[in-house]
Amino acid sequence: MRRELACGALMLTVLLTGCGNNDQQAQQQGVLLRGRYQAMSGWQGTFRVCAQLGEQVYEFTLEGSGQREEETVLTVVEPDWMAGVTARMSQEESVLEYDGAGITLGTLDGDGLSPIAAIPAMLDQVVQGYIARCSWEEEGDETLLELTCRDPEKEAGEGTEYVLWFDPDTFALRAGEVRVAGATVLTVTCDDFTMEMNDNESTDHENLGGDPSGQSGA
């Protein structure tokens, strides 16, 4: 089964392999990936974003970085009419501020998630969110690790869900989606995501947020 995510010039095509969340190898890689992100001291990357807010579709490119215990900064570099708009997010207060043109695009869900704030929200899900499913996905000649994160009290297709794809060897974020009530409202792709690691990369390697046995949700 082939599934296409298209938004203007942005196209992300993923071929589903049929591997379920009981795939033990994918489950183990998910646990290792969470441990790596918990040990991360910082990150940076360039993100191509496509967001649909009501009838409006926005495409833009962000350059950003974040440091643990410090602020996350994301700056629009394309298109020209948005270039220079900068979002700074305080981890303590979760405040989103706009500089430059002061453009507010709107929100993706009822909790006030903005298109720019969706990127750090995705990374936060990897670190401490409920990972409901781990599986393998084939994109072209590549195999990616897919994680689906959502509220553990909701079923698939309810509320806000995050579907993320990672390089299975480096664990670099390659792509992601935000889905609200089962509909995709935002897609992100990234080819240059890099992680800065603490000198001591040890971590408790917490489970995926499921039951005490360490299994992920359905």
Secondary structure by P-SEA (a helix, b strand, c coil): cbbbbbcccbbbbbbbccccccaaaaaaaaaaaaaaaaacccccbbbbbbbbcccbbbbbbbbbcccccbbbbbbbccccccccbbbbbbccccbbbbccccccccccccccccccaaaaaaaaaacccccccccccccccbbbbbbbbccccccccccbbbbbbccccccccccbbbbccccccbbbbbcbbbbbbccccccccccccccccccccc
